[in-house]
Amino acid sequence: MAGIPAPEGFLAEQGLEDERSFNAALHREVRLRPIRVRLAELTVGLGEPSGHLAGLRVPRLLEEARKLLRALSETEAVVARLEAYPERDTAFAMARSRTRSAVEDLIDGIEQGLARHAARNVSLARLDRLRLWMEEDWVNEVEAAVGADASNASRLDEMSGALPSVAAYQRFRPRVTQLDGRALAVFGELARIRPRLESLAAAELEPVVRRIIASEARLAWKNRMESDRPVLLLEAYELEAKASSLAQADGEMRALNRRHLVEGFDASHLRPLREWEDITRLRGQRAKRLREFVDRGQTSGS
């Protein structure tokens, strides 16, 4: 028949010597084709081209199958590593992207995670050194913040701000048990002006506090005296008015005394002058003391 090659020519083109060899090749192909189709499906499922598998003979097909198996084994090992990564979704997202930048981002994330882990260990180690000095609630809060990768900056700022007064506080703690209620009341009052005291230089703080305590003590003493003697509350003009009245009354009293000395006694009751000479001497053997003068003068003047 025209257009159909003779069997002998077709067999020669395919490298087959005879019809028996051709039949054997057909039987091998029948058994091999399902395997080739399955291998092609697997290759396509893995995202690889499979067109080249159709014309391959058994040795080459076996080689391709082994190559695919090695690739699958390597992929399985990679998948196992991805599965072991703490953040599984992140690892698989990197693998699906199949880009260099995704791998670099993952490596950067790992390095940052390791750095955070090292920082947490350092922070926890230093926190352990503070346990003896800090309250348990504060330590627990800081520890929780470190575990959550949160910031403790505000707490550390508070500590840094308190450091200048720590030494004074440590000196005060053993002494507070020896202070009475009045001393504690003084400290309570000083706490009301804490911002102003904190603004002073360290060298000025103690002298200023001493002056404040001394001044307040004097004011308290003044208030107590004014309560006991309300006259001390008088204003200057009131005192001046009273002093002026007293001066006027004193002048009037002196004038009345002078008039009484001149007009208010009977001269006939006085002793003679010679009797007075014996007691009015200021010097000499007859000088008398004031008491003797008064005693003898009463009898001489009566």
C-alpha positions in Angstrom: 0.0 0.0 0.0 1.3 3.4 -1.0 2.5 5.7 1.9 3.0 2.8 4.4 6.7 1.9 4.9 7.6 -1.7 4.5 8.1 -3.5 7.9 11.7 -4.2 7.1 12.5 -0.5 6.5 10.6 0.6 9.7 12.4 -2.0 11.8 15.7 -0.9 10.4 15.0 2.7 11.2 14.2 1.9 14.8 17.3 -0.3 15.2 15.4 -3.5 15.4 16.8 -6.5 13.6 13.7 -8.6 13.3 10.1 -8.8 14.1 10.7 -10.8 17.3 12.8 -7.9 18.7 10.0 -5.5 17.7 7.4 -7.5 19.5 9.6 -7.7 22.6 10.0 -3.9 22.5 6.2 -3.5 22.2 5.7 -5.6 25.3 8.3 -3.7 27.2 6.6 -0.4 26.2 3.2 -1.7 27.4 4.7 -2.5 30.8 6.8 0.7 31.0 4.2 3.2 29.8 2.1 3.3 33.0 5.4 3.8 34.9 6.4 6.6 32.5 3.0 8.2 32.8 3.1 8.1 36.6 6.6 9.5 36.6 5.5 12.3 34.3 2.5 13.1 36.6 4.8 13.2 39.7 7.2 15.5 37.8 4.4 17.8 36.8 3.1 17.8 40.3 6.5 18.9 41.6 6.4 21.8 39.2 9.0 20.4 36.8 8.7 19.9 33.0 7.9 16.3 31.9 7.9 16.4 28.1 11.3 15.0 27.8 10.3 11.7 29.5 8.1 10.5 26.5 11.0 9.5 24.3 13.4 8.1 26.9 14.3 4.5 26.9 14.6 2.4 30.0 18.2 3.4 31.0 17.5 7.1 30.7 14.1 6.8 32.2 15.6 5.0 35.2 18.2 7.7 35.5 15.5 10.4 35.5 13.5 8.5 38.1 16.6 8.2 40.3 17.4 11.9 39.9 13.8 12.7 40.9 14.1 10.4 43.9 17.3 12.2 45.0 15.6 15.5 44.6 12.6 14.3 46.6 15.0 13.1 49.4 16.7 16.4 49.5 13.4 18.2 49.5 12.2 15.9 52.3 15.2 16.9 54.4 14.6 20.6 53.7 10.9 20.2 54.6 11.9 18.4 57.9 14.2 21.4 58.7 11.3 23.8 57.8 9.0 21.8 60.1 11.5 22.0 62.9 11.7 25.8 62.6 9.9 27.5 65.6 7.8 29.6 63.3 6.6 27.1 60.7 4.5 29.4 58.7 7.3 31.9 58.3 9.7 29.1 57.1 7.3 27.8 54.5 6.5 31.2 53.3 10.2 31.8 52.7 10.4 28.4 50.8 7.4 29.2 48.6 8.8 32.6 47.6 12.0 31.0 46.3 13.9 34.3 46.3 17.2 35.3 47.8 15.7 38.2 49.6 13.2 35.9 51.4 16.1 33.7 52.6 18.1 36.8 53.7 15.1 38.1 55.6 14.7 34.8 57.4 18.3 34.8 58.3 18.1 38.3 59.6 15.1 37.3 61.7 17.0 34.3 63.1 20.0 36.5 64.0 17.7 39.1 65.6 16.0 36.3 67.5 19.3 35.0 68.8 20.3 38.6 69.8 17.0 39.0 71.7 17.5 35.6 73.3 21.0 36.6 74.4 19.7 40.0 75.7 16.9 38.2 77.6 19.5 36.0 79.3 21.7 38.9 80.2 18.6 40.9 81.5 17.4 37.9 83.6 20.9 37.4 85.0 21.1 41.0 86.1 17.6 40.9 87.4 18.6 38.0 89.7 21.2 40.3 91.2 18.5 42.8 92.2 16.1 40.3 93.8 17.5 40.9 97.3 16.9 44.6 97.0 13.6 44.9 95.1 10.0 43.9 96.0 8.8 40.6 94.5 5.9 42.2 92.6 8.4 44.6 90.8 10.7 41.7 90.0 7.8 39.7 88.6 6.7 42.6 86.4 10.2 43.1 85.0 10.6 39.4 84.4 7.3 39.2 82.5 8.3 42.2 80.3 11.7 40.6 79.5 10.0 37.4 78.5 7.5 39.3 76.3 10.3 41.3 74.6 8.7 44.4 76.1 10.6 47.5 77.3 11.5 48.2 80.9 12.8 51.7 80.1 10.2 53.5 82.3 11.1 51.3 85.3 14.8 51.8 84.7 14.3 55.5 84.4 12.6 55.6 87.8 15.5 53.6 89.3 18.1 56.0 87.6 16.2 59.0 89.0 16.3 57.5 92.5 20.0 56.6 92.5 21.2 59.9 93.9 19.1 59.4 97.0 19.8 55.7 97.5 22.8 56.3 99.8 20.9 58.6 102.0 17.9 56.2 102.1 20.2 53.4 103.1 21.5 55.5 106.0 18.0 56.5 107.0 16.5 52.9 107.1 18.4 51.7 110.2 17.8 55.0 112.0 14.0 55.2 111.4 13.3 52.7 114.2 15.0 55.0 116.7 13.0 58.1 115.7 10.0 59.3 117.7 6.7 60.5 116.3 7.7 64.1 116.3 10.7 63.4 114.1 8.6 61.4 111.6 6.1 64.2 111.6 8.8 66.6 110.6 9.9 64.4 107.7 6.2 64.2 106.7 6.0 68.0 106.5 9.3 68.2 104.6 7.8 65.7 102.0 5.3 68.5 101.1 8.1 70.6 99.7 10.0 67.6 98.1 10.2 69.1 94.6 11.8 72.3 95.9 14.3 70.4 98.1 15.2 68.1 95.2 16.1 71.1 93.1 18.8 72.0 95.5 22.4 71.0 95.1 23.5 68.1 97.3 25.9 70.3 99.3 23.1 72.8 100.0 20.4 70.3 101.0 21.4 69.6 104.6 22.0 73.3 105.6 18.7 74.3 104.1 16.8 71.5 105.9 18.4 72.5 109.2 17.4 76.1 108.7 13.9 75.1 107.8 13.6 73.0 111.0 15.1 75.7 113.2 12.8 78.4 111.6 9.7 76.3 112.0 10.6 75.5 115.6 10.9 79.2 116.4 7.6 79.9 114.7 6.0 77.2 116.8 7.5 78.6 119.9 6.3 82.1 118.9 2.7 80.8 118.2 2.7 79.1 121.6 3.8 82.2 123.4 1.2 84.3 121.5 -1.5 81.8 122.5 -0.5 82.0 126.2 -0.1 85.8 126.1 -2.5 87.4 123.5 -1.0 90.8 124.2 1.9 89.7 122.0 -0.5 89.7 119.0 -1.0 93.5 119.3 0.1 95.5 116.3 2.8 98.1 116.5 0.4 101.0 116.4 -1.6 99.5 119.3 1.6 99.1 121.4 2.6 102.6 120.6 -0.9 103.9 121.7 -0.6 101.9 124.9 2.9 103.2 125.6 1.7 106.8 124.9 -1.2 106.3 127.4 1.2 104.8 130.0 3.6 107.7 129.6 0.8 110.2 130.0 -0.5 108.3 133.1 3.0 108.2 134.5 3.4 112.0 134.1 0.1 112.5 135.8 1.0 110.1 138.6 4.4 112.0 139.2 2.6 115.3 139.3 0.1 113.9 141.9 3.0 112.5 144.0 4.7 115.8 144.0 1.5 117.6 145.1 1.0 114.9 147.8 4.5 115.3 149.1 4.0 119.1 149.4 0.5 119.3 150.5 -0.5 115.9 151.8 1.3 115.7 155.2 1.5 117.5 158.5 5.0 119.0 159.1 4.4 119.0 162.8 4.8 115.3 162.9 8.4 115.5 161.6 11.3 115.0 164.1 13.9 117.7 164.7 16.7 118.0 162.1 19.4 116.9 164.5 17.6 113.5 164.9 17.7 113.1 161.1 21.4 113.9 160.9 22.2 110.7 162.7 20.6 108.5 160.0 21.2 110.5 156.8 25.0 110.3 156.7 26.2 108.4 153.6 29.8 108.2 154.7 31.8 108.0 158.0 31.1 106.1 161.1 27.5 107.1 161.3 26.7 105.9 157.7 23.6 103.7 157.7 22.6 100.9 155.4 19.3 101.3 153.4 17.4 98.9 155.6 18.5 100.8 158.8 17.6 104.1 157.2 14.1 102.9 156.4 13.5 101.4 159.8 14.6 104.5 161.7 13.2 106.9 159.2 9.7 105.6 159.8 9.9 106.5 163.5 11.5 109.9 162.8 9.0 110.9 160.2 5.9 109.9 162.1 
